[in-house]
Amino acid sequence: MAIKINLSLLILLSFTSTLLISCNGDDRKAYIVYMGGLPDPEAQLSVSSLHTTMLQQVVGSGASDHLLHSYQRSFNGFVAKLTQEEAQRLDVRRATSESNVIIGMIDTGIWPESQSFSDQHFGSPPSTWKGSCQISSNFTCNNKIIGAKYYRSDGKFGEGDFKSPRDSQGHGSHTSSTAAGGLVSQASLYGIAAGTARGGVPSARIAVYKVCWSDGCSDADILAAFDDAIADGVDLISISIGGVAAFDYFEDPIAIGAFHAMKNGIFTSTSAGNSGPDPATVTNLSPWALSVAAGTIDRKFVTKLKLGNGQLYDGISINTLDLKGKMFPLIYGGDAPNKTGGYDESQSRYCSLGTLDKNLVEGKIVVCDFQTDVTEAIIAGAAGTILQGDDFRDVAYNTPIAASYLTLHDGSEVETYLNSTRRPRGTILKTIVEKNELAPSVAFFSSRGPNAITSDILTPEITAPGVDILATWSEASTVSEYEGDTRVVPYNIISGTSMACPHATAAAAYVKSFHPTWSPAAIKSALLTTALPMTAKNNIEQEFAYGSGHLNPGKAINPGLIYDAGEIDYVKFLCGQGYSTKNLRVITGDKFSCSKANNGSVWDLNLPSFTLSTNPGISTAITRIFHRRVTNVGSPGSIYKAIIVKNQPGIEIQVVPRALSFRFSGEKKSFTVKVTANSAKSNKMMVSGSLIWYDGVHQVTSPIVAYIPSQSST
């Protein structure tokens, strides 16, 4: 009988310390081949035989001599002695599975000539692909970018807009390469952040849907893109677009499009929004899509200011300009008011638009009393600018003139120097990279919860890298996009939840490549329950900043348990939220109605999180009971025990039953969680904890949050 090998479950790892064995003149070393969970016991398949068969296809006869160890008790995999060529042949099988994954990018288009989108070593698109490419005089697809379309429902194009899927801004190229860009060595922004650029799933295919232009993104075009992407056969959709406020689910084109994607088994990843740190500012929050917050990474960009007295100060910015140590005169913005324009020092000290006297500022480095826009310094002809403030210091911005953002303390010392010498001088050095010891934390700009539409659903749901991200850029744009900036680059560094979203998309695609039959909810559950824990130490908003924690793709492929959900689960949720059958059928058709049987509670929607809101002014405890079901996607014979964690007083958590026993993979078990919150026992308006299902290997973690909506940010 032929043995069917699940090629989608394959990771190749090399031991850090290698064992070199001479065999027929070839150097061999030990490699781990990880294959996820064990096969279904009903298949009656010998795991060790499976491993030997796989090796035979690579090394030929004598495969058993190369097999060092089989993992077959808790998970599936083996250790084998392989040459580098043999290891690559195994790895190619893994890449082949990944290359069958198609990511639909709904954005500003793409720059197809980028090395990140080379189709070298790619074969033809997967047979599931049904899309097309809108070829024009300035755009063609390849076997990496397998499809591309553009949408402009009003037919009006702005100056500089390409009437093709080509990206004129850079945003879409950046997000596409973050998700699935190929490996490009020696990538950098003028030498800053130098290294190998790599998307999360470099072997995946990209389908481009351009809906955003110089004047924004229209609802009609977004829906048209979803419509096509679903029909084209994409496996995932990544959309780093959001409005200025949250809208009702049936008034939000992204929520509507994502619902239809979910119905067709397509995972949708969205950006949480860039309106933080104010509370209730997340704009993409439908429970059938993923809402992603932006986190910092383990590097930061430091731009030093050197004064004429030799003193050095560390500031924040991305300064690509090398002033070569030349000293420039310094001037305080408050000493250079545009009096002709009617401004005085109380306004010019902030260097806001129109307030500076060009005759006084031109050719000098101007010191400003705030983290202001540098446009006025540019207009006034400044050689550079020094900004200062203690807020929002976790993001570095790019400007077309040399700039550095100092702390208020250091800014005060600079102003003291200005006032202590007749000819104050200084220079701004080129940016250097240093390690960020505080990472990961959620960026100040990342939108915060709670959920403005359904208060008892946690948003954002997860945090992913979104600060100072180097990725592909459009060469029709400039580095800073400021008027007068002439720097055109293949790679750029920018920040936003737009950058976090494709990181999560890539992680979802990675999980999808291992588990091609999993539903969007199952993939989402795997990402959330394996996230790295984050704490209130750097983000006082706690789960309303970071959701379940920081993305951890390596763990997500083997989550142990998943919280699954399908269309009927979301229908019951919507009916329970007060939507009528008429409203419901706008997106479901005649398939469902809001009958008594379909009237579900938000607390019973099978999400991997538990959230309850309490009423302001109520000092007595409030209790909610949540019903959940989990599916075993790990080893048969697993027993999971409940571990309850309480982060603050004022919250009590009970789980029934306290243990879940699974006989086989795919088995489902139900449980209830009773949460009681008492604001009188806590001096906080938000308390949280977590439920961890632990089997000795997997820690399936879900956040539990109770809060008072009107004061959730405290």
MOJOLIN-V862946 format. One record per run of one state. SS is the DSSP state (H for helix, E for strand, L for the rest). FROM is the first residue (numbers start at 0). TO is the last residue. Records with the same first field share a line. If there is no record, write none. Layout:
# MOJOLIN-V862946
SS = FROM-TO + FROM-TO
This chain:
# MOJOLIN-V862946
L = 0-9 + 14-19 + 23-24 + 34-39 + 43-45 + 59-61 + 71-75 + 82-82 + 98-100 + 107-108 + 110-113 + 117-131 + 133-134 + 136-137 + 139-143 + 150-164 + 166-169 + 180-182 + 189-190 + 197-203 + 210-210 + 213-214 + 217-217 + 232-234 + 239-247 + 251-251 + 263-265 + 271-288 + 295-297 + 307-310 + 316-316 + 318-326 + 335-335 + 337-337 + 341-343 + 348-354 + 356-356 + 361-363 + 367-373 + 379-382 + 388-396 + 398-400 + 406-406 + 420-423 + 428-430 + 435-440 + 442-460 + 465-467 + 472-489 + 494-495 + 514-518 + 529-530 + 532-541 + 546-548 + 550-551 + 556-559 + 562-565 + 576-579 + 591-594 + 598-600 + 604-608 + 614-620 + 632-637 + 646-649 + 656-657 + 661-666 + 677-677 + 681-684 + 694-697 + 711-713
E = 10-13 + 20-22 + 25-33 + 66-70 + 76-81 + 101-106 + 109-109 + 132-132 + 135-135 + 138-138 + 144-149 + 165-165 + 183-188 + 191-196 + 204-209 + 211-212 + 215-216 + 235-238 + 266-270 + 289-294 + 298-306 + 311-315 + 317-317 + 327-331 + 336-336 + 355-355 + 364-366 + 383-387 + 397-397 + 401-405 + 424-427 + 431-434 + 441-441 + 461-464 + 468-471 + 490-493 + 531-531 + 549-549 + 560-561 + 609-613 + 621-631 + 638-645 + 650-655 + 658-660 + 667-676 + 685-693 + 698-707
H = 40-42 + 46-58 + 62-65 + 83-97 + 114-116 + 170-179 + 218-231 + 248-250 + 252-262 + 332-334 + 338-340 + 344-347 + 357-360 + 374-378 + 407-419 + 496-513 + 519-528 + 542-545 + 552-555 + 566-575 + 580-590 + 595-597 + 601-603 + 678-680 + 708-710
